[in-house]
Amino acid sequence: MADGLTSLKALCGLRTAPPLSGSEQAALREQLQEAMSPCEWFTIGVMAPSAEAAVAALRACEQALGWEPLELDPSGEALASIEGPVFLKGNQNNGRFLVRREGGLGEGLLITGHSAVTPEAEDTWGPLPLTFFGQSDG
């Protein structure tokens, strides 16, 4: 199954992100860039063990992909008050993200591309490991 992990399609439907070798990550990064290129904007979902880990994964993704940093939605709960597993939902269209408590999820990043110009390019990719875009644990 190792060579199956070099395909974005192999990740589709997994509950949690699998561990990936460096070569698997490189192959998936290349495919992801190609798949994302026709899209105009993105949403991101982060399933993480804590709000801190979710925001760190979001920030690493933004930095790696050259995205403008999203702002915490003021209607959401303060990050410091959220304990335990979370789901972060970020939306480039409105420039904001929310974090909510969410038990029973796996871990990983889900990126969805959106395109009014090329709707057939729209898709969701992942789950990718929380460290896929290079941030360290902690």
Residue pairs with C-beta under 8 A, 6 or more apart in sequence:
2 21
2 24
4 10
5 11
5 18
5 20
5 21
5 24
5 28
6 23
6 24
6 27
6 28
7 28
7 31
8 28
8 31
8 32
8 35
8 125
11 17
11 18
11 28
11 125
11 126
11 127
11 128
12 124
12 125
14 106
14 108
14 127
15 105
15 106
15 127
16 47
16 105
16 106
16 107
16 108
16 127
17 106
17 107
17 108
17 109
17 126
17 127
17 128
17 129
17 130
17 132
18 129
19 129
20 28
20 129
20 132
25 129
25 132
28 128
28 132
29 132
32 111
32 125
32 128
35 113
35 121
35 123
35 125
36 42
36 65
36 111
36 113
36 125
38 113
38 115
38 117
38 118
38 121
39 113
39 114
39 115
39 118
39 121
39 122
40 114
40 115
40 116
40 117
41 92
41 93
41 113
41 114
42 67
42 92
42 111
42 112
42 113
42 114
43 89
43 90
43 91
43 92
43 93
43 111
43 112
43 114
44 58
44 61
44 88
44 89
44 90
44 97
44 109
44 110
44 111
44 112
45 87
45 88
45 89
45 90
45 109
45 110
45 111
45 112
45 126
46 54
46 57
46 58
46 86
46 87
46 88
46 90
46 108
46 109
46 110
46 130
47 54
47 85
47 86
47 87
47 102
47 105
47 106
47 107
47 108
47 110
47 127
48 54
48 57
48 85
48 86
48 87
48 88
48 107
48 130
49 84
49 85
49 86
49 107
50 82
50 83
50 84
50 85
50 86
51 79
51 80
51 82
51 86
51 88
51 99
52 79
53 130
53 137
54 86
54 87
54 88
54 99
55 79
55 88
55 99
56 130
56 135
57 88
57 109
57 130
57 131
57 133
57 135
58 70
58 88
58 90
58 97
59 69
59 135
60 131
60 133
60 134
60 135
61 67
61 109
61 111
61 132
61 133
62 68
62 69
62 70
63 133
64 133
64 134
65 133
67 92
68 92
68 95
70 90
70 91
70 92
70 95
70 96
70 97
71 95
71 96
71 97
72 79
72 96
72 97
72 98
72 99
73 96
73 97
73 98
75 98
76 98
76 99
76 100
77 99
77 100
79 99
82 99
82 100
82 101
83 101
84 101
84 103
85 101
85 102
85 103
85 104
85 105
86 99
86 100
86 101
86 102
87 99
87 100
87 102
87 105
88 97
88 98
88 99
89 97
89 98
89 100
90 96
90 97
91 97
93 114
106 127
107 127
107 129
107 130
108 126
108 127
108 128
108 129
108 130
109 126
109 127
109 128
109 129
109 130
109 132
109 133
110 124
110 125
110 126
110 127
110 128
111 124
111 125
111 126
111 128
112 122
112 123
112 124
112 125
113 121
113 122
113 123
113 124
113 125
114 122
115 121
115 122
131 137
